[in-house]
Amino acid sequence: MRWTRSIRETPLRLYNPCTTVVLLSCVLLLSPAARSPQLAQDALPQTTPTQQSPPPQQSPAEQTATPKPVQPEYFVLIDPSHGGDDNGAVLGGKLLEKDVTLSFAWRLRSELENRGIAARLLRESDSTISLERRAEAANAQHISLYIALHAGEPGEGVRVYAPLLLSVPPAAGRFIPWEVAQSGSLARSKTFASAVARELTKSGLGAASLRAPLRPLNNILAPAIAVELAANPEEEQAVASARFQNSVAASVAAGVAKVRAQGGQQ
Amino acid sequence: MIPRHFQITISLLLASVLISGVYIIKLTHKEEAKNLLGADDRPFLPPVEGKQERIRVLVAYDQDRALLWRETDTFMPTERSLRAREVLRAVLALYLQKPSPHPLGRGSGIREVYLVTSDTLVVDTTPEFAEGHPSGILLEEMTLTSLIETLTANVPGINRVKFLVDGKERETLAGHADLMSFYDVPAVHELAKEFE
């Protein structure tokens, strides 16, 4: 029949169910929705200070012409905790922790880079990243310091946390258990936390230096700390203010720079 | 003419049907009589041995960001896992009252406590315990520290504690405090010192 012949002669043979399934699978796999949440790990840290917004998109020609940036020896990974489906704490009934941590992360990155310390954000947008994935990203990049950012009630000022291992790490061996991956860097984490808390106190921001079994801090091989902006329930907007965040970011960066200058010892 | 062996088989079948029928009628009458007398009054659970005791509870106070020891009276069974369950329920009861020093979500509770080994305890909490818990590093740490410290103060010999939510593992309590790991009691003692 003529109708049958015309279909058979179709070059892609789309009428074939198998071909259709294969083509549909390819389209689904290549679509952005099918990919996992984009970590900001592809963008290697800038060695020069940058503004507080993501860099503009480059044209394909520029992308091919740009040489691959070299990873600096010392860089800090800033993790704005929560994001995407995970709002974190709801401060004062309306302010989301995930938004506060992201805006603070950009400010901290800028302050670190002003002091010549390369820094990178683990997430640059409102994306969902699991705690396991955060630790994996940090461990894969051989970072010098991991800073998790949080915001929470109650209190005022800033709380700086060093990791607290929940179980005793086993004797030295070939493999390190995931739950105590931090054990080798615990002393340096405490050094960073103390230095940051000291700088915050010096700036009159009111800082408490604490320890906590937080995830993913205990799963990270490098020194790791958490900085929590404490929100007073009556003035919850204060933690989101640029003035407060800039002061905290400057003190945290100063603390990190001091420890770095002293070779990690203090 | 019906064969003899066929007659015998039919007779036996009829007799068995008749006997079964009589037996079923007797059983039915017996059950009806039992229902008429009232519900089964045998205990659903075996009686728990124990007595009212004054226990020490480490209470979290959000306003002061501190944990303080207090005393409360509660029924304490002698069996260790039941004792652990009652201790934890006593702590949560303090947080669920109004006004509360450390408010938790409505429905927060302890479903069951399992003594896995002589020193390892697994605590299964209700879904509301995690879903309704306020999110925040400090608040979550205070809850877990308060529970574990109170537990070890009243049930000696516990060295490791793990929390489940609705029978399943959960990454964090409300986005911060680790629930995947076992909590070593010495580490929790250190954590408690932070809140003194």
Interface residues (C-beta under 8 A of the other chain):
Chain A: S81 H82 D86 G88 A89 V90 E97 S130 L131 H150 G152 E153 P154 G155 R159 Y161 L164 L165 L166 S167 V168 E179 L210 R211 A212 P213 L214 R215 N218 A226 E228 A230
Chain B: D62 Q63 R65 P134 S135 G136 I137 L138 L139 E141 R160 E171 T172 A174 G175 H176 A177 D178 M180 S181 F182 Y183 D184 A187 E190 L191 E194
